[in-house]
Amino acid sequence: MGCPDAVCAEIRNIPGVARVEFDQETKVFQVAYSPRFVTPDQIFAAVWEAGRKMGKEYLPREM
C-alpha cells in the first residue's frame, strides 16, 4: 500500500466521511464529509496518523 492509499484508508475509517480522492498530479486529497459527524481536526489527525504509521510526518492543511 502506497502513501496515498494508506492516507485514504485512514480517512475512510472516520464516521461521517463520505468520499476521499487523491489527485496524483497535484498531490492533493479531497475529502467530502458531514460536519455534523466529523471535524477537519479529526481528518487532519487521521492524515497525521497514517503518516506516523509509515514513518513519515504529514502536515495537513485546509485549502
N, CA, C, O and CB atoms as a CASP TS submission, in Angstrom:
PFRMAT TS
TARGET T0000
AUTHOR 0000-0000-0000
METHOD Language model
MODEL 1
PARENT N/A
ATOM      1  N   MET     1       0.857  -1.183   0.000  1.00  0.00           N
ATOM      2  CA  MET     1       0.000   0.000   0.000  1.00  0.00           C
ATOM      3  C   MET     1       0.892   1.232   0.000  1.00  0.00           C
ATOM      4  O   MET     1       1.776   1.357   0.847  1.00  0.00           O
ATOM      5  CB  MET     1      -0.969   0.006   1.231  1.00  0.00           C
ATOM      6  N   GLY     2       0.669   2.147  -0.946  1.00  0.00           N
ATOM      7  CA  GLY     2       1.449   3.369  -1.015  1.00  0.00           C
ATOM      8  C   GLY     2       0.919   4.429  -0.070  1.00  0.00           C
ATOM      9  O   GLY     2      -0.131   4.256   0.549  1.00  0.00           O
ATOM     10  N   CYS     3       1.645   5.515   0.036  1.00  0.00           N
ATOM     11  CA  CYS     3       1.257   6.598   0.945  1.00  0.00           C
ATOM     12  C   CYS     3      -0.157   7.118   0.693  1.00  0.00           C
ATOM     13  O   CYS     3      -0.943   7.201   1.637  1.00  0.00           O
ATOM     14  CB  CYS     3       2.236   7.737   0.823  1.00  0.00           C
ATOM     15  N   PRO     4      -0.510   7.472  -0.551  1.00  0.00           N
ATOM     16  CA  PRO     4      -1.874   7.964  -0.777  1.00  0.00           C
ATOM     17  C   PRO     4      -2.940   6.934  -0.390  1.00  0.00           C
ATOM     18  O   PRO     4      -3.980   7.293   0.163  1.00  0.00           O
ATOM     19  CB  PRO     4      -2.049   8.354  -2.238  1.00  0.00           C
ATOM     20  N   ASP     5      -2.684   5.665  -0.679  1.00  0.00           N
ATOM     21  CA  ASP     5      -3.651   4.622  -0.320  1.00  0.00           C
ATOM     22  C   ASP     5      -3.803   4.510   1.189  1.00  0.00           C
ATOM     23  O   ASP     5      -4.915   4.355   1.695  1.00  0.00           O
ATOM     24  CB  ASP     5      -3.224   3.271  -0.901  1.00  0.00           C
ATOM     25  N   ALA     6      -2.690   4.588   1.905  1.00  0.00           N
ATOM     26  CA  ALA     6      -2.729   4.483   3.365  1.00  0.00           C
ATOM     27  C   ALA     6      -3.474   5.659   3.977  1.00  0.00           C
ATOM     28  O   ALA     6      -4.252   5.486   4.915  1.00  0.00           O
ATOM     29  CB  ALA     6      -1.310   4.408   3.936  1.00  0.00           C
ATOM     30  N   VAL     7      -3.237   6.849   3.450  1.00  0.00           N
ATOM     31  CA  VAL     7      -3.932   8.036   3.955  1.00  0.00           C
ATOM     32  C   VAL     7      -5.422   7.937   3.651  1.00  0.00           C
ATOM     33  O   VAL     7      -6.249   8.212   4.522  1.00  0.00           O
ATOM     34  CB  VAL     7      -3.340   9.324   3.336  1.00  0.00           C
ATOM     35  N   CYS     8      -5.775   7.550   2.430  1.00  0.00           N
ATOM     36  CA  CYS     8      -7.191   7.386   2.070  1.00  0.00           C
ATOM     37  C   CYS     8      -7.868   6.375   2.986  1.00  0.00           C
ATOM     38  O   CYS     8      -8.981   6.610   3.456  1.00  0.00           O
ATOM     39  CB  CYS     8      -7.331   6.942   0.602  1.00  0.00           C
ATOM     40  N   ALA     9      -7.209   5.263   3.238  1.00  0.00           N
ATOM     41  CA  ALA     9      -7.790   4.223   4.092  1.00  0.00           C
ATOM     42  C   ALA     9      -8.017   4.745   5.501  1.00  0.00           C
ATOM     43  O   ALA     9      -9.056   4.473   6.102  1.00  0.00           O
ATOM     44  CB  ALA     9      -6.882   2.986   4.129  1.00  0.00           C
ATOM     45  N   GLU    10      -7.060   5.490   6.033  1.00  0.00           N
ATOM     46  CA  GLU    10      -7.185   6.034   7.392  1.00  0.00           C
ATOM     47  C   GLU    10      -8.350   7.017   7.463  1.00  0.00           C
ATOM     48  O   GLU    10      -9.114   7.001   8.428  1.00  0.00           O
ATOM     49  CB  GLU    10      -5.871   6.729   7.827  1.00  0.00           C
ATOM     50  N   ILE    11      -8.493   7.870   6.453  1.00  0.00           N
ATOM     51  CA  ILE    11      -9.577   8.855   6.436  1.00  0.00           C
ATOM     52  C   ILE    11     -10.925   8.165   6.274  1.00  0.00           C
ATOM     53  O   ILE    11     -11.902   8.558   6.912  1.00  0.00           O
ATOM     54  CB  ILE    11      -9.363   9.877   5.304  1.00  0.00           C
ATOM     55  N   ARG    12     -10.988   7.143   5.430  1.00  0.00           N
ATOM     56  CA  ARG    12     -12.260   6.432   5.210  1.00  0.00           C
ATOM     57  C   ARG    12     -12.778   5.760   6.479  1.00  0.00           C
ATOM     58  O   ARG    12     -13.973   5.486   6.583  1.00  0.00           O
ATOM     59  CB  ARG    12     -12.090   5.386   4.116  1.00  0.00           C
ATOM     60  N   ASN    13     -11.908   5.492   7.433  1.00  0.00           N
ATOM     61  CA  ASN    13     -12.323   4.860   8.689  1.00  0.00           C
ATOM     62  C   ASN    13     -13.073   5.811   9.616  1.00  0.00           C
ATOM     63  O   ASN    13     -13.618   5.378  10.631  1.00  0.00           O
ATOM     64  CB  ASN    13     -11.117   4.312   9.408  1.00  0.00           C
ATOM     65  N   ILE    14     -13.110   7.082   9.286  1.00  0.00           N
ATOM     66  CA  ILE    14     -13.764   8.070  10.145  1.00  0.00           C
ATOM     67  C   ILE    14     -15.256   8.112   9.830  1.00  0.00           C
ATOM     68  O   ILE    14     -15.638   8.340   8.682  1.00  0.00           O
ATOM     69  CB  ILE    14     -13.126   9.475   9.960  1.00  0.00           C
ATOM     70  N   PRO    15     -16.107   7.894  10.839  1.00  0.00           N
ATOM     71  CA  PRO    15     -17.548   8.029  10.612  1.00  0.00           C
ATOM     72  C   PRO    15     -17.877   9.462  10.172  1.00  0.00           C
ATOM     73  O   PRO    15     -17.405  10.426  10.775  1.00  0.00           O
ATOM     74  CB  PRO    15     -18.344   7.657  11.898  1.00  0.00           C
ATOM     75  N   GLY    16     -18.674   9.589   9.139  1.00  0.00           N
ATOM     76  CA  GLY    16     -19.060  10.895   8.629  1.00  0.00           C
ATOM     77  C   GLY    16     -18.322  11.295   7.363  1.00  0.00           C
ATOM     78  O   GLY    16     -18.692  12.273   6.713  1.00  0.00           O
ATOM     79  N   VAL    17     -17.271  10.540   7.001  1.00  0.00           N
ATOM     80  CA  VAL    17     -16.555  10.814   5.752  1.00  0.00           C
ATOM     81  C   VAL    17     -17.294  10.107   4.623  1.00  0.00           C
ATOM     82  O   VAL    17     -17.505   8.895   4.668  1.00  0.00           O
ATOM     83  CB  VAL    17     -15.054  10.342   5.831  1.00  0.00           C
ATOM     84  N   ALA    18     -17.681  10.869   3.617  1.00  0.00           N
ATOM     85  CA  ALA    18     -18.454  10.319   2.500  1.00  0.00           C
ATOM     86  C   ALA    18     -17.566   9.862   1.348  1.00  0.00           C
ATOM     87  O   ALA    18     -17.855   8.865   0.686  1.00  0.00           O
ATOM     88  CB  ALA    18     -19.446  11.350   1.998  1.00  0.00           C
ATOM     89  N   ARG    19     -16.462  10.615   1.111  1.00  0.00           N
ATOM     90  CA  ARG    19     -15.628  10.315  -0.056  1.00  0.00           C
ATOM     91  C   ARG    19     -14.231  10.873   0.163  1.00  0.00           C
ATOM     92  O   ARG    19     -14.055  11.934   0.763  1.00  0.00           O
ATOM     93  CB  ARG    19     -16.250  10.899  -1.352  1.00  0.00           C
ATOM     94  N   VAL    20     -13.237  10.138  -0.335  1.00  0.00           N
ATOM     95  CA  VAL    20     -11.846  10.598  -0.309  1.00  0.00           C
ATOM     96  C   VAL    20     -11.252  10.346  -1.690  1.00  0.00           C
ATOM     97  O   VAL    20     -11.349   9.241  -2.222  1.00  0.00           O
ATOM     98  CB  VAL    20     -11.011   9.867   0.816  1.00  0.00           C
ATOM     99  N   GLU    21     -10.642  11.367  -2.260  1.00  0.00           N
ATOM    100  CA  GLU    21      -9.982  11.227  -3.560  1.00  0.00           C
ATOM    101  C   GLU    21      -8.591  11.836  -3.468  1.00  0.00           C
ATOM    102  O   GLU    21      -8.379  12.812  -2.749  1.00  0.00           O
ATOM    103  CB  GLU    21     -10.812  11.907  -4.695  1.00  0.00           C
ATOM    104  N   PHE    22      -7.644  11.256  -4.201  1.00  0.00           N
ATOM    105  CA  PHE    22      -6.282  11.782  -4.253  1.00  0.00           C
ATOM    106  C   PHE    22      -5.931  12.087  -5.697  1.00  0.00           C
ATOM    107  O   PHE    22      -6.096  11.241  -6.575  1.00  0.00           O
ATOM    108  CB  PHE    22      -5.264  10.780  -3.637  1.00  0.00           C
ATOM    109  N   ASP    23      -5.448  13.296  -5.940  1.00  0.00           N
ATOM    110  CA  ASP    23      -5.029  13.705  -7.281  1.00  0.00           C
ATOM    111  C   ASP    23      -3.515  13.527  -7.379  1.00  0.00           C
ATOM    112  O   ASP    23      -2.758  14.249  -6.730  1.00  0.00           O
ATOM    113  CB  ASP    23      -5.446  15.194  -7.585  1.00  0.00           C
ATOM    114  N   GLN    24      -3.081  12.570  -8.185  1.00  0.00           N
ATOM    115  CA  GLN    24      -1.651  12.267  -8.336  1.00  0.00           C
ATOM    116  C   GLN    24      -0.873  13.469  -8.866  1.00  0.00           C
ATOM    117  O   GLN    24       0.269  13.699  -8.469  1.00  0.00           O
ATOM    118  CB  GLN    24      -1.459  11.071  -9.274  1.00  0.00           C
ATOM    119  N   GLU    25      -1.484  14.221  -9.749  1.00  0.00           N
ATOM    120  CA  GLU    25      -0.792  15.342 -10.378  1.00  0.00           C
ATOM    121  C   GLU    25      -0.511  16.475  -9.390  1.00  0.00           C
ATOM    122  O   GLU    25       0.600  17.005  -9.345  1.00  0.00           O
ATOM    123  CB  GLU    25      -1.612  15.868 -11.543  1.00  0.00           C
ATOM    124  N   THR    26      -1.522  16.843  -8.600  1.00  0.00           N
ATOM    125  CA  THR    26      -1.369  17.958  -7.662  1.00  0.00           C
ATOM    126  C   THR    26      -0.951  17.510  -6.271  1.00  0.00           C
ATOM    127  O   THR    26      -0.574  18.334  -5.437  1.00  0.00           O
ATOM    128  CB  THR    26      -2.658  18.730  -7.569  1.00  0.00           C
ATOM    129  N   LYS    27      -1.015  16.206  -6.017  1.00  0.00           N
ATOM    130  CA  LYS    27      -0.682  15.632  -4.699  1.00  0.00           C
ATOM    131  C   LYS    27      -1.609  16.168  -3.605  1.00  0.00           C
ATOM    132  O   LYS    27      -1.185  16.419  -2.478  1.00  0.00           O
ATOM    133  CB  LYS    27       0.786  15.940  -4.335  1.00  0.00           C
ATOM    134  N   VAL    28      -2.893  16.338  -3.969  1.00  0.00           N
ATOM    135  CA  VAL    28      -3.890  16.888  -3.052  1.00  0.00           C
ATOM    136  C   VAL    28      -4.999  15.871  -2.833  1.00  0.00           C
ATOM    137  O   VAL    28      -5.482  15.237  -3.771  1.00  0.00           O
ATOM    138  CB  VAL    28      -4.470  18.216  -3.596  1.00  0.00           C
ATOM    139  N   PHE    29      -5.394  15.731  -1.561  1.00  0.00           N
ATOM    140  CA  PHE    29      -6.539  14.900  -1.200  1.00  0.00           C
ATOM    141  C   PHE    29      -7.765  15.791  -1.131  1.00  0.00           C
ATOM    142  O   PHE    29      -7.696  16.913  -0.630  1.00  0.00           O
ATOM    143  CB  PHE    29      -6.305  14.157   0.155  1.00  0.00           C
ATOM    144  N   GLN    30      -8.889  15.291  -1.634  1.00  0.00           N
ATOM    145  CA  GLN    30     -10.169  15.959  -1.456  1.00  0.00           C
ATOM    146  C   GLN    30     -11.037  15.041  -0.615  1.00  0.00           C
ATOM    147  O   GLN    30     -11.182  13.856  -0.911  1.00  0.00           O
ATOM    148  CB  GLN    30     -10.850  16.298  -2.832  1.00  0.00           C
ATOM    149  N   VAL    31     -11.614  15.608   0.443  1.00  0.00           N
ATOM    150  CA  VAL    31     -12.422  14.824   1.369  1.00  0.00           C
ATOM    151  C   VAL    31     -13.807  15.444   1.464  1.00  0.00           C
ATOM    152  O   VAL    31     -13.947  16.624   1.787  1.00  0.00           O
ATOM    153  CB  VAL    31     -11.754  14.746   2.769  1.00  0.00           C
ATOM    154  N   ALA    32     -14.824  14.647   1.182  1.00  0.00           N
ATOM    155  CA  ALA    32     -16.211  15.074   1.373  1.00  0.00           C
ATOM    156  C   ALA    32     -16.681  14.455   2.682  1.00  0.00           C
ATOM    157  O   ALA    32     -16.545  13.250   2.896  1.00  0.00           O
ATOM    158  CB  ALA    32     -17.140  14.644   0.157  1.00  0.00           C
ATOM    159  N   TYR    33     -17.235  15.288   3.554  1.00  0.00           N
ATOM    160  CA  TYR    33     -17.638  14.797   4.872  1.00  0.00           C
ATOM    161  C   TYR    33     -18.833  15.589   5.391  1.00  0.00           C
ATOM    162  O   TYR    33     -19.152  16.672   4.900  1.00  0.00           O
ATOM    163  CB  TYR    33     -16.462  14.886   5.869  1.00  0.00           C
ATOM    164  N   SER    34     -19.475  15.018   6.391  1.00  0.00           N
ATOM    165  CA  SER    34     -20.596  15.684   7.043  1.00  0.00           C
ATOM    166  C   SER    34     -20.081  16.379   8.303  1.00  0.00           C
ATOM    167  O   SER    34     -19.635  15.706   9.232  1.00  0.00           O
ATOM    168  CB  SER    34     -21.735  14.670   7.386  1.00  0.00           C
ATOM    169  N   PRO    35     -20.134  17.713   8.353  1.00  0.00           N
ATOM    170  CA  PRO    35     -19.658  18.423   9.533  1.00  0.00           C
ATOM    171  C   PRO    35     -20.477  18.128  10.791  1.00  0.00           C
ATOM    172  O   PRO    35     -20.078  18.496  11.895  1.00  0.00           O
ATOM    173  CB  PRO    35     -19.667  19.899   9.267  1.00  0.00           C
ATOM    174  N   ARG    36     -21.611  17.470  10.621  1.00  0.00           N
ATOM    175  CA  ARG    36     -22.399  17.054  11.794  1.00  0.00           C
ATOM    176  C   ARG    36     -21.724  15.901  12.521  1.00  0.00           C
ATOM    177  O   ARG    36     -21.964  15.690  13.710  1.00  0.00           O
ATOM    178  CB  ARG    36     -23.822  16.646  11.374  1.00  0.00           C
ATOM    179  N   PHE    37     -20.877  15.150  11.810  1.00  0.00           N
ATOM    180  CA  PHE    37     -20.293  13.941  12.383  1.00  0.00           C
ATOM    181  C   PHE    37     -18.774  13.960  12.505  1.00  0.00           C
ATOM    182  O   PHE    37     -18.209  13.184  13.276  1.00  0.00           O
ATOM    183  CB  PHE    37     -20.691  12.780  11.566  1.00  0.00           C
ATOM    184  N   VAL    38     -18.114  14.823  11.765  1.00  0.00           N
ATOM    185  CA  VAL    38     -16.643  14.837  11.773  1.00  0.00           C
ATOM    186  C   VAL    38     -16.144  16.270  11.577  1.00  0.00           C
ATOM    187  O   VAL    38     -16.775  17.070  10.887  1.00  0.00           O
ATOM    188  CB  VAL    38     -16.069  13.901  10.659  1.00  0.00           C
ATOM    189  N   THR    39     -15.007  16.577  12.194  1.00  0.00           N
ATOM    190  CA  THR    39     -14.410  17.905  12.073  1.00  0.00           C
ATOM    191  C   THR    39     -13.137  17.830  11.226  1.00  0.00           C
ATOM    192  O   THR    39     -12.554  16.756  11.076  1.00  0.00           O
ATOM    193  CB  THR    39     -14.100  18.496  13.473  1.00  0.00           C
ATOM    194  N   PRO    40     -12.708  18.960  10.678  1.00  0.00           N
ATOM    195  CA  PRO    40     -11.428  18.962   9.965  1.00  0.00           C
ATOM    196  C   PRO    40     -10.279  18.469  10.849  1.00  0.00           C
ATOM    197  O   PRO    40      -9.378  17.785  10.365  1.00  0.00           O
ATOM    198  CB  PRO    40     -11.118  20.367   9.451  1.00  0.00           C
ATOM    199  N   ASP    41     -10.305  18.810  12.133  1.00  0.00           N
ATOM    200  CA  ASP    41      -9.244  18.348  13.038  1.00  0.00           C
ATOM    201  C   ASP    41      -9.183  16.827  13.116  1.00  0.00           C
ATOM    202  O   ASP    41      -8.095  16.259  13.211  1.00  0.00           O
ATOM    203  CB  ASP    41      -9.456  18.925  14.435  1.00  0.00           C
ATOM    204  N   GLN    42     -10.327  16.163  13.076  1.00  0.00           N
ATOM    205  CA  GLN    42     -10.340  14.694  13.095  1.00  0.00           C
ATOM    206  C   GLN    42      -9.743  14.136  11.803  1.00  0.00           C
ATOM    207  O   GLN    42      -9.031  13.132  11.822  1.00  0.00           O
ATOM    208  CB  GLN    42     -11.783  14.163  13.289  1.00  0.00           C
ATOM    209  N   ILE    43     -10.033  14.786  10.697  1.00  0.00           N
ATOM    210  CA  ILE    43      -9.469  14.357   9.413  1.00  0.00           C
ATOM    211  C   ILE    43      -7.959  14.590   9.416  1.00  0.00           C
ATOM    212  O   ILE    43      -7.196  13.727   8.982  1.00  0.00           O
ATOM    213  CB  ILE    43     -10.138  15.117   8.229  1.00  0.00           C
ATOM    214  N   PHE    44      -7.527  15.753   9.904  1.00  0.00           N
ATOM    215  CA  PHE    44      -6.092  16.042   9.987  1.00  0.00           C
ATOM    216  C   PHE    44      -5.384  15.016  10.860  1.00  0.00           C
ATOM    217  O   PHE    44      -4.285  14.569  10.532  1.00  0.00           O
ATOM    218  CB  PHE    44      -5.857  17.457  10.539  1.00  0.00           C
ATOM    219  N   ALA    45      -6.014  14.641  11.973  1.00  0.00           N
ATOM    220  CA  ALA    45      -5.413  13.640  12.867  1.00  0.00           C
ATOM    221  C   ALA    45      -5.253  12.303  12.152  1.00  0.00           C
ATOM    222  O   ALA    45      -4.259  11.605  12.357  1.00  0.00           O
ATOM    223  CB  ALA    45      -6.272  13.460  14.136  1.00  0.00           C
ATOM    224  N   ALA    46      -6.214  11.944  11.322  1.00  0.00           N
ATOM    225  CA  ALA    46      -6.128  10.683  10.573  1.00  0.00           C
ATOM    226  C   ALA    46      -4.990  10.731   9.556  1.00  0.00           C
ATOM    227  O   ALA    46      -4.287   9.739   9.364  1.00  0.00           O
ATOM    228  CB  ALA    46      -7.463  10.387   9.858  1.00  0.00           C
ATOM    229  N   VAL    47      -4.805  11.874   8.909  1.00  0.00           N
ATOM    230  CA  VAL    47      -3.702  12.033   7.954  1.00  0.00           C
ATOM    231  C   VAL    47      -2.374  11.909   8.688  1.00  0.00           C
ATOM    232  O   VAL    47      -1.473  11.202   8.238  1.00  0.00           O
ATOM    233  CB  VAL    47      -3.792  13.401   7.218  1.00  0.00           C
ATOM    234  N   TRP    48      -2.257  12.594   9.812  1.00  0.00           N
ATOM    235  CA  TRP    48      -1.027  12.534  10.606  1.00  0.00           C
ATOM    236  C   TRP    48      -0.750  11.103  11.057  1.00  0.00           C
ATOM    237  O   TRP    48       0.388  10.638  10.990  1.00  0.00           O
ATOM    238  CB  TRP    48      -1.125  13.469  11.830  1.00  0.00           C
ATOM    239  N   GLU    49      -1.789  10.406  11.515  1.00  0.00           N
ATOM    240  CA  GLU    49      -1.639   9.023  11.986  1.00  0.00           C
ATOM    241  C   GLU    49      -1.195   8.099  10.857  1.00  0.00           C
ATOM    242  O   GLU    49      -0.344   7.233  11.062  1.00  0.00           O
ATOM    243  CB  GLU    49      -2.958   8.515  12.589  1.00  0.00           C
ATOM    244  N   ALA    50      -1.757   8.273   9.684  1.00  0.00           N
ATOM    245  CA  ALA    50      -1.351   7.449   8.535  1.00  0.00           C
ATOM    246  C   ALA    50       0.127   7.661   8.241  1.00  0.00           C
ATOM    247  O   ALA    50       0.853   6.702   7.980  1.00  0.00           O
ATOM    248  CB  ALA    50      -2.204   7.786   7.282  1.00  0.00           C
ATOM    249  N   GLY    51       0.572   8.899   8.281  1.00  0.00           N
ATOM    250  CA  GLY    51       1.985   9.186   8.057  1.00  0.00           C
ATOM    251  C   GLY    51       2.859   8.577   9.136  1.00  0.00           C
ATOM    252  O   GLY    51       3.910   8.010   8.838  1.00  0.00           O
ATOM    253  N   ARG    52       2.436   8.689  10.386  1.00  0.00           N
ATOM    254  CA  ARG    52       3.200   8.142  11.506  1.00  0.00           C
ATOM    255  C   ARG    52       3.397   6.644  11.343  1.00  0.00           C
ATOM    256  O   ARG    52       4.483   6.122  11.593  1.00  0.00           O
ATOM    257  CB  ARG    52       2.499   8.440  12.836  1.00  0.00           C
ATOM    258  N   LYS    53       2.341   5.954  10.924  1.00  0.00           N
ATOM    259  CA  LYS    53       2.420   4.501  10.728  1.00  0.00           C
ATOM    260  C   LYS    53       3.423   4.132   9.640  1.00  0.00           C
ATOM    261  O   LYS    53       3.969   3.029   9.638  1.00  0.00           O
ATOM    262  CB  LYS    53       1.044   3.940  10.374  1.00  0.00           C
ATOM    263  N   MET    54       3.662   5.063   8.711  1.00  0.00           N
ATOM    264  CA  MET    54       4.585   4.795   7.607  1.00  0.00           C
ATOM    265  C   MET    54       5.952   5.442   7.831  1.00  0.00           C
ATOM    266  O   MET    54       6.804   5.428   6.942  1.00  0.00           O
ATOM    267  CB  MET    54       3.990   5.292   6.296  1.00  0.00           C
ATOM    268  N   GLY    55       6.157   6.008   9.022  1.00  0.00           N
ATOM    269  CA  GLY    55       7.436   6.635   9.320  1.00  0.00           C
ATOM    270  C   GLY    55       7.628   7.983   8.651  1.00  0.00           C
ATOM    271  O   GLY    55       8.758   8.412   8.420  1.00  0.00           O
ATOM    272  N   LYS    56       6.521   8.654   8.338  1.00  0.00           N
ATOM    273  CA  LYS    56       6.585   9.968   7.694  1.00  0.00           C
ATOM    274  C   LYS    56       5.834  10.976   8.550  1.00  0.00           C
ATOM    275  O   LYS    56       5.031  10.608   9.408  1.00  0.00           O
ATOM    276  CB  LYS    56       5.993   9.920   6.250  1.00  0.00           C
ATOM    277  N   GLU    57       6.103  12.238   8.307  1.00  0.00           N
ATOM    278  CA  GLU    57       5.378  13.286   9.019  1.00  0.00           C
ATOM    279  C   GLU    57       4.589  14.106   8.009  1.00  0.00           C
ATOM    280  O   GLU    57       5.157  14.892   7.251  1.00  0.00           O
ATOM    281  CB  GLU    57       6.349  14.192   9.835  1.00  0.00           C
ATOM    282  N   TYR    58       3.283  13.915   8.008  1.00  0.00           N
ATOM    283  CA  TYR    58       2.408  14.679   7.123  1.00  0.00           C
ATOM    284  C   TYR    58       1.798  15.816   7.918  1.00  0.00           C
ATOM    285  O   TYR    58       1.317  15.620   9.034  1.00  0.00           O
ATOM    286  CB  TYR    58       1.300  13.778   6.499  1.00  0.00           C
ATOM    287  N   LEU    59       1.821  16.993   7.345  1.00  0.00           N
ATOM    288  CA  LEU    59       1.237  18.161   7.984  1.00  0.00           C
ATOM    289  C   LEU    59       0.095  18.657   7.113  1.00  0.00           C
ATOM    290  O   LEU    59       0.309  19.458   6.202  1.00  0.00           O
ATOM    291  CB  LEU    59       2.301  19.278   8.211  1.00  0.00           C
ATOM    292  N   PRO    60      -1.120  18.186   7.386  1.00  0.00           N
ATOM    293  CA  PRO    60      -2.271  18.553   6.559  1.00  0.00           C
ATOM    294  C   PRO    60      -2.658  20.013   6.747  1.00  0.00           C
ATOM    295  O   PRO    60      -2.336  20.637   7.759  1.00  0.00           O
ATOM    296  CB  PRO    60      -3.460  17.659   6.883  1.00  0.00           C
ATOM    297  N   ARG    61      -3.357  20.540   5.746  1.00  0.00           N
ATOM    298  CA  ARG    61      -3.871  21.901   5.842  1.00  0.00           C
ATOM    299  C   ARG    61      -5.154  22.012   5.024  1.00  0.00           C
ATOM    300  O   ARG    61      -5.384  21.253   4.082  1.00  0.00           O
ATOM    301  CB  ARG    61      -2.815  22.930   5.354  1.00  0.00           C
ATOM    302  N   GLU    62      -5.975  22.974   5.410  1.00  0.00           N
ATOM    303  CA  GLU    62      -7.202  23.233   4.651  1.00  0.00           C
ATOM    304  C   GLU    62      -6.858  24.074   3.438  1.00  0.00           C
ATOM    305  O   GLU    62      -5.917  24.868   3.454  1.00  0.00           O
ATOM    306  CB  GLU    62      -8.275  23.944   5.530  1.00  0.00           C
ATOM    307  N   MET    63      -7.640  23.884   2.387  1.00  0.00           N
ATOM    308  CA  MET    63      -7.426  24.693   1.186  1.00  0.00           C
ATOM    309  C   MET    63      -8.700  25.421   0.846  1.00  0.00           C
ATOM    310  O   MET    63      -8.744  26.164  -0.135  1.00  0.00           O
ATOM    311  CB  MET    63      -6.965  23.824  -0.004  1.00  0.00           C
TER
END
